[in-house]
């Protein structure tokens, strides 16, 4: 049976202007036709979803998040809580994300993420289409070293290659590595107290071994990079996607723009830290460090936008209570507040997100032949980007996930 969606406005994610009064025809899970309502005659054996004045868009893609699946202000529980408890919590978080219209995501660091991906793909639990890294790959004393097990640490090209192979065996379909760290006396050893003073956590030979091994398996590498040395290390070491990417010089910014290596925004992570500081009793030291990072991130984001750096929407959210992953649409609002045009932000969170996930032939835009990952909502995000935070229709892979029929919409023909 065909599924037919009718709506006032279509923003297809390609960057083209919006279309008015559209009909989308879906067969099985694939978009079969996109026509105007004037050209379309209702067919027999079809279920028609009349969305009235709503806007239809591709499902949102969060290109950087985490299923830590412990309370976000108690990260010590990453080691103490059982994996079973964390998988169950993560399943609940994944379901909330899908309800919010996040139909795809990249989990860039969590040992339970391959299990969640398999469970979602098998239909056991609802959740976004996932690309997952499994656990981080870290160096001794490097990024996140303080919350990692010894088995997650790799030093030297041979150890790194072995750990990449282990991640792939565990179910990773992207590799995540930490390339920057704080100075020896920094209070925040992973992120560094000053974004301009961070140190690289691996050598170039080590990074090339990691990317070479991942690319041998046709898997992309994503790198945590704060500071000039780390970003250049990623560029020189053939990393595919750079996370954060601030605290850099104009020369490095030019390299990023010329190479068009995607940089994932991750504004939300710092925004939600600022929101949580008082209610969760952050120390003055914590707040000052996060504020320093936010200031540099904003300045570099605005400079890099003008320079033509290729930004992709991603949040770095890790879960409730302080960093809820189902509020990923806030990232679009923050990017626009910092200077990104609304249509640019939409493309960065749909089409470009699909490219980063390696799924651009299947999802990310509303085009004939793509899978039907679709959302709908009141209003027009080109006028008010915050409407993406009020999604009331969600379809993933051609299957209805959410449809609020209390708002005057119709379903008929089934």
C-alpha positions in Angstrom: 0.0 0.0 0.0 1.2 3.5 -0.8 1.6 6.2 1.8 0.8 9.8 0.6 1.7 13.0 2.5 0.1 16.3 1.7 1.4 19.6 3.2 1.5 23.3 2.5 5.4 23.6 2.4 8.3 21.4 1.6 11.9 22.1 2.5 13.8 19.2 0.9 17.2 19.7 2.5 19.1 20.2 -0.7 19.3 24.0 -0.3 16.8 24.7 -3.0 13.9 27.1 -2.3 10.8 25.8 -0.4 8.0 24.3 -2.5 4.3 25.0 -1.8 1.3 22.6 -1.8 3.2 19.4 -2.2 2.4 15.7 -2.3 5.0 13.0 -1.4 4.2 9.4 -2.5 6.0 6.6 -0.6 6.1 3.0 -1.7 7.4 0.6 1.0 10.1 2.8 2.5 11.2 4.8 -0.6 10.0 8.1 -1.9 8.5 7.3 -5.2 7.2 10.8 -6.3 7.1 14.4 -5.3 4.4 16.4 -7.1 2.1 19.4 -6.6 -1.3 18.9 -5.1 -2.9 20.1 -8.3 -1.1 17.3 -10.3 -2.1 14.5 -7.9 -5.2 12.4 -7.9 -5.9 10.3 -4.8 -5.1 6.6 -5.6 -6.9 3.5 -4.4 -5.0 1.4 -1.9 -3.2 4.3 -0.3 -3.1 5.8 3.1 -3.2 9.6 2.9 -1.8 11.8 5.7 -3.2 15.3 5.1 -0.9 17.6 7.1 -2.7 20.8 6.1 -0.6 23.9 6.6 2.4 22.2 8.0 6.0 22.2 6.7 7.6 18.9 5.8 11.4 18.4 6.1 13.9 15.6 6.1 14.4 14.0 9.6 16.9 15.9 11.7 20.4 14.4 12.0 22.6 14.9 15.0 26.1 14.2 13.8 27.7 14.2 17.3 26.0 12.9 20.4 26.6 10.2 23.1 24.7 7.5 24.8 26.6 7.6 28.0 23.4 6.4 29.6 24.3 7.5 33.1 23.1 10.8 34.8 25.0 13.5 32.9 26.3 15.1 36.1 27.6 11.8 37.4 30.0 10.5 34.8 31.9 8.4 37.4 29.0 6.0 36.9 30.3 5.2 33.4 32.6 2.8 35.2 30.4 1.7 38.2 27.0 1.2 36.5 26.5 -2.1 34.7 26.3 -2.2 30.9 22.8 -3.8 31.2 21.5 -0.8 33.2 23.1 1.6 30.8 21.7 -0.1 27.7 18.1 0.1 29.2 18.6 3.8 30.0 20.0 4.4 26.5 17.0 2.7 24.9 14.8 5.2 26.6 17.0 8.1 25.4 16.9 6.8 21.9 13.1 6.6 21.9 12.9 10.2 23.0 15.2 11.4 20.3 13.1 9.7 17.6 9.9 11.3 19.0 11.6 14.7 18.7 12.2 14.2 15.0 15.9 13.1 15.2 15.7 10.2 12.7 19.5 9.7 12.5 22.5 10.3 14.7 26.2 9.5 15.2 27.1 8.3 18.7 30.8 9.3 19.0 31.9 7.5 22.2 30.0 4.9 24.2 30.7 1.2 24.7 27.0 0.4 24.7 26.3 2.1 21.4 26.8 -1.0 19.1 24.2 -2.9 21.2 21.7 0.0 20.8 22.3 0.2 17.1 21.7 -3.6 16.7 18.6 -3.5 18.8 17.2 -0.5 16.8 18.0 -2.1 13.5 16.3 -5.4 14.6 13.2 -3.5 15.6 13.4 -4.4 19.3 13.4 -0.7 20.4 12.6 2.5 18.7 15.3 5.0 18.0 17.2 7.0 15.3 19.2 5.4 12.5 22.6 5.1 14.2 26.2 5.3 13.2 28.3 4.4 16.2 32.0 4.4 17.3 31.8 2.2 20.3 34.2 3.4 23.0 36.6 6.2 22.3 40.2 5.6 21.4 42.5 7.5 23.7 46.2 7.9 24.5 47.8 7.6 27.9 47.0 10.9 29.7 45.0 12.0 26.6 41.4 13.1 26.0 38.9 11.4 28.4 41.8 9.2 29.9 40.4 9.9 33.4 37.1 8.1 32.7 38.4 5.3 30.5 39.2 1.6 31.2 42.8 0.5 30.6 41.6 -1.5 27.6 40.4 1.7 25.9 44.0 3.2 25.8 46.3 2.7 22.9 49.8 4.1 22.5 52.0 3.7 19.4 50.9 2.7 15.8 50.6 -1.1 16.5 48.4 -0.7 19.6 46.3 1.8 17.8 45.7 -0.5 14.8 44.8 -3.3 17.1 42.3 -1.2 19.0 40.7 0.0 15.7 40.2 -3.6 14.7 38.7 -4.4 18.1 36.2 -1.5 17.8 35.2 -2.8 14.3 34.7 -6.3 15.7 32.6 -4.9 18.5 30.3 -3.2 15.9 31.6 0.3 15.3 31.0 1.8 11.9 32.9 5.0 12.7 36.1 5.5 14.7 36.3 8.3 17.3 39.7 9.4 18.6 40.8 12.2 20.9 43.5 14.4 19.5 43.7 17.2 22.0 44.2 17.5 25.7 45.0 20.1 28.4 48.4 21.1 29.6 49.9 19.3 32.6 48.5 21.5 35.3 45.1 22.2 33.6 42.1 21.6 35.8 40.1 20.2 32.8 42.6 17.7 31.5 40.5 16.5 28.5 39.3 19.8 27.1 42.0 22.1 28.4 41.5 25.2 30.5 42.4 27.5 27.5 41.4 26.4 24.0 44.4 28.2 22.6 46.8 26.3 24.8 45.8 22.7 24.3 48.3 20.0 23.4 48.1 17.2 20.8 47.6 13.8 22.4 49.0 11.7 19.6 51.8 11.9 17.1 51.3 12.2 13.3 52.5 8.6 12.8 50.0 7.4 15.3 47.1 9.3 13.7 48.1 8.0 10.2 48.1 4.4 11.6 44.6 4.9 13.0 43.1 6.5 9.8 44.9 4.0 7.6 43.5 1.0 9.5 40.0 2.5 9.6 40.0 3.4 5.9 41.2 -0.1 5.1 37.9 -1.2 6.5 36.0 1.6 4.6 35.2 3.3 7.9 35.5 7.1 8.6 37.5 8.6 11.4 36.1 11.4 13.6 38.5 13.4 15.9 38.0 15.5 19.0 40.0 18.6 18.1 40.3 21.7 20.2 43.2 24.0 19.5 45.4 24.7 16.5 47.9 21.8 16.9 45.1 19.2 17.1 43.2 20.5 14.1 46.3 20.5 12.0 47.2 17.0 13.2 43.8 15.8 12.0 44.2 17.5 8.6 47.7 16.1 8.2 46.6 12.6 9.5 43.8 12.1 7.0 40.9 12.4 9.5 37.5 12.6 7.9 35.5 14.7 10.3 36.7 17.2 12.9 34.7 17.7 16.1 34.6 21.2 17.7 37.5 22.7 15.6 38.0 26.0 17.5 41.0 27.7 19.1 42.7 28.0 15.7 44.7 30.5 13.6 43.6 32.1 10.4 46.1 29.9 8.5 44.4 26.8 9.9 41.0 28.2 9.2 42.0 28.7 5.5 43.2 25.0 5.4 39.8 23.9 6.7 38.0 26.0 4.1 40.2 24.8 1.3 40.0 21.1 2.2 36.3 21.3 3.0 36.8 18.8 5.8 33.5 18.8 7.8 33.6 20.5 11.2 30.8 19.5 13.6 29.3 22.5 15.5 28.7 21.1 19.0 27.5 24.5 20.4 24.8 22.8 22.5 27.3 21.0 24.8 28.6 24.3 26.1 25.2 26.1 26.1 23.6 23.4 28.3 26.6 23.5 30.6 25.9 27.2 31.1 22.2 26.5 31.7 23.0 23.7 34.3 25.7 25.7 36.2 23.5 27.1 39.0 20.9 24.3 39.4 23.6 21.6 39.5 26.1 23.6 41.6 29.0 23.8 39.2 32.1 25.1 40.8 33.4 28.5 39.8 36.3 26.8 38.2 34.1 24.6 36.0 31.9 27.5 35.0 34.8 29.7 34.1 36.4 27.0 31.9 33.2 26.4 30.0 32.6 30.1 29.5 36.1 30.5 28.1 35.5 27.7 25.7 32.1 29.1 24.6 33.6 32.5 24.0 36.4 31.1 21.7 34.0 28.7 20.0 31.6 31.5 19.1 34.3 33.8 17.8 35.9 31.1 15.7 32.5 29.8 14.4 31.6 33.3 13.1 35.1 33.7 11.5 35.0 30.2 10.0 31.5 30.8 8.6 32.7 33.8 6.7 35.8 31.9 5.6 33.7 29.1 4.1 34.4 26.3 6.5 32.0 23.3 6.0 30.0 23.1 9.2 27.7 20.2 10.0 25.1 20.2 12.8 25.9 18.1 15.9 25.3 18.7 19.6 27.7 16.7 21.7 24.7 16.1 24.1 25.2 13.1 26.5 21.8 12.7 28.3 19.6 13.8 31.1 19.4 15.7 33.3 21.8 18.4 32.1 22.3 17.5 28.4 19.1 15.9 27.0 19.8 14.4 23.6 16.2 14.8 22.4 16.7 18.6 22.4 19.1 18.5 19.5 17.0 20.9 17.5 18.3 23.6 19.9 21.6 23.4 17.9 19.9 24.8 14.8 18.7 27.8 16.9 22.1 28.4 18.4 23.9 28.2 15.0 21.4 30.7 13.6 21.9 33.0 16.6 25.6 32.9 15.9 25.2 33.9 12.3 24.3 30.9 10.2 21.5 31.5 7.8 18.4 29.3 8.5 18.5 27.4 5.2 22.3 26.8 5.6 21.6 25.4 9.1 18.9 23.1 7.7 21.2 21.7 5.0 23.9 21.3 7.6 21.6 19.3 9.8 20.1 17.1 7.0 22.0 16.8 3.7 25.5 17.4 5.2 24.7 15.3 8.2 23.9 12.4 6.0 27.2 12.8 4.2 29.1 12.7 7.5 27.2 9.6 8.5 28.1 8.0 5.1 24.4 7.6 4.4 23.8 10.4 1.8 22.7 8.0 -0.9 19.8 6.9 1.4 18.7 9.8 3.6 19.3 13.5 4.3 17.1 15.0 1.6 13.6 14.5 0.3 14.2 13.3 -3.2 12.9 10.5 -5.3 14.7 7.2 -4.5 15.7 8.2 -0.9 14.3 6.5 2.2 11.3 8.2 3.8 12.8 9.8 6.9 10.5 12.8 7.3 9.2 15.3 9.9 6.5 17.9 9.9 5.6 20.8 12.2 3.7 24.1 12.3 5.4 27.2 11.0 8.3 27.8 8.7 11.9 27.4 10.0 13.2 29.8 7.3 11.3 32.5 9.3 11.7 31.0 12.8 14.2 28.2 13.2 12.8 27.3 16.7 9.8 25.6 15.1 12.1 22.6 14.6 11.8 22.1 18.4 8.0 21.4 18.1 7.8 18.4 15.7 4.5 16.6 15.7 4.9 14.2 12.7 7.7 11.8 12.4 8.3 9.0 9.9 11.4 6.9 9.8 12.2 4.5 6.9 8.6 4.8 5.7 7.1 3.8 9.1 4.9 6.2 11.0 6.5 7.0 14.4 4.5 10.0 15.6 1.3 11.8 14.3 -0.6 14.2 16.5 -4.2 13.9 15.1 -5.5 16.3 17.7 -4.3 19.3 15.7 -6.8 19.1 12.8 -4.9 16.8 10.5 -6.5 13.9 8.7 -5.7 10.3 7.9 -7.9 8.6 5.3 -7.9 5.9 2.6 -6.4 3.2 4.8 
